[in-house]
Amino acid sequence: MYTLYCRNTAGSMAPEALLEACGADYKVIVLERMADGSFEEFFHRINPKAEVPTLVLPDDSIMTESAAMMIYLADLHPEAGLSPTPTAPDRARFLRWQVYLATALYMSDLRLFYPERYTLKAGEADGIKARALETMMQEFAIYADALGEGPFILGQRMCAADIYAAMLCTWAPDMPALFAKHPVLGRMYDGVLANAAVKKVWERNGA
């Protein structure tokens, strides 16, 4: 059994949805921050950085980094059809955009919502936040262009990267405005949420 340590609507939402879509045997443990913003000590022993998502594999080894989880789990469950095989022609495209989402958009989201983490100087947080929002919108535009006619990054076939992209869309400050500007992102999002497993996880998260 997999154990996913998570926070609702956080970066654990996509791996949770993928576990559900793959039909994996898993459980979620929803963590809450203490008054000072930290997690309980037991979680620091599991993951010294105390970040979600953290995934405990069936052999009790620990996996972190949400994009790595998406690739690993999709590959481990080929019957779900949520990642191209290693030799498939569209494998490189899948990997490119899955990693792009994690290293570009996800990081802009973090700077937008937690700007104080990225400076030691008082008064700089507002500038970091403003720049993060500008960068995020540019990165969404790049991804929208990559989708082309869509609705998914691999065309008509949904893959793990689409679930991840849909999660990131929920973090946009104004999702309806984002979809109005880039309708293909809205079509992608609706396509992902049409999957019963993903919808179930979104509802559990309150997304």
Order of alpha helices (4+ residues) and beta strands (2+ residues): beta-alpha-beta-alpha-beta-beta-alpha-alpha-alpha-alpha-alpha-alpha-alpha-alpha
